Amino acid sequence: MRLFLRQSALGLLVMVFTALALAQTAPPALVNVALNQRVIDLTNTLDTSTQQRLTNQLADLEQRKGAQIAVMLLPSTGDADIDAFTTQLFRAWKLGRKGIDDGILLLVVKDDRKVRIEVGYGLEGVVTDLLSHRIIEEQLTPAFRQGNYAAGVQHAVDALTMLVEGEDMPAVDDTRETIDESAVLLALLLGAVGGVLLAAGKLHWRRGLIAALVLTVLLTALAAINGKAWPLYMLALPFCMSITAAIFGALWQAKAVFYFVLGLIAYSVGLGLVDHYLTQVSFINWLAWPMAGLVVLGLYLILFMVMKAAWKNSPLGFCVQSVMVLGVYGAAGYLLELGLEGWLFALPISSFAALFIYGQGTGGSGSSSSSSDRSSSSSSSSSSSGGGFSGGGGSSGGGGASGSW
């Protein structure tokens, strides 16, 4: 038991630092700015007439060619790298048409004196990295160096528009080799329900297999009627159902874990509904921080169990260990030299140290009890043996170019 607690503590420590790393590397809140217009200026650099002219130009281009170009000016990206930030923003806004990904994002970071052109997959052969770099170096940054930001943005938009205008953009192909998301979600959902019913003994495996075959045949027939790639349905849907059936059937054996996963899924679905119908949310922040909170809560629960075991093992030893933990807390708070914040930061440090300090005091009894448990179990076993204008795209492989002035 003590070994299990120590291993669990180590695992939770890794999860805490991972969650904190995710939170630190998460893009700034500016990623959550809603794409409610084609030109977004958070620096108040462009005048109203320039913004309106650019908006009309980009709207006309989208109407004729289908490609979506968005322009954003912001003061700074903070500690975030401009390439990573632009990719996150591009995907959050889902620029370009779904299945074609013909979107372009021109991002100007005024105070950082940086600029980037992010290009979707569908336009990487048209607006190449080399051409993006030339637009930045020849059209945009020369005007920026002279303080003429409106001209620089206009020149860059003109150049991008000319490249898109000269290309025969593909039409949306409804018969492309993909599977409808609704069919995959239905298969995953029914597979999960079937797995739980099988594990609970409420459904015989033959009936479950027949239901899976009937669902696959029906969805495949509908795909064939609608001109979809029906062979993919025959391969993918049974795979999805079997995977979720196995996962949720196994989770049902541990009820606490099962309901935790169910709650996490419900929470994620709720975030998706809020993001779709109400306002954009950052899934990284809204998932990472609650998970980090649960991890910290679990850590302190384990710490409480370890402290309780240490007290039962030796009250005097528990008092000595408590003095050591307080010493770690005092030393950490003193060495950080951050005032009140330093003492707050010292709390998790001393808590981590307490897991090992109290755990060492219970290691001997735990090992002896575990050995006795093993001997007793072996003897017993031996005796019993026998919104906005987004087009739904947003896929980008990092194509484009960055620059500075």
HELIX and SHEET records of a PDB file:
HELIX    1   1 ARG A    2  THR A   25  1                                  24    
HELIX    2   2 ALA A   29  ASN A   32  5                                   4    
HELIX    3   3 THR A   48  LYS A   65  1                                  18    
HELIX    4   4 ILE A   82  TRP A   93  1                                  12    
HELIX    5   5 TYR A  121  LEU A  123  5                                   3    
HELIX    6   6 ASP A  129  ARG A  134  1                                   6    
HELIX    7   7 ILE A  135  LEU A  140  3                                   6    
HELIX    8   8 THR A  141  ARG A  145  1                                   5    
HELIX    9   9 TYR A  149  GLU A  165  1                                  17    
HELIX   10  10 GLU A  181  ALA A  199  1                                  19    
HELIX   11  11 TRP A  205  ILE A  225  1                                  21    
HELIX   12  12 TRP A  230  TRP A  252  1                                  23    
HELIX   13  13 LYS A  255  TYR A  277  1                                  23    
HELIX   14  14 PHE A  283  ASN A  313  1                                  31    
HELIX   15  15 PRO A  315  LEU A  336  1                                  22    
HELIX   16  16 LEU A  340  GLY A  361  1                                  22    
HELIX   17  17 GLY A  363  SER A  383  1                                  21    
SHEET    1   A 5 VAL A  39  ASP A  41  0                                        
SHEET    2   A 5 GLN A  68  LEU A  74  1                                        
SHEET    3   A 5 GLY A 103  VAL A 109  1                                        
SHEET    4   A 5 LYS A 114  VAL A 119 -1                                        
SHEET    5   A 5 GLY A 399  SER A 404 -1                                        
END                                                                             
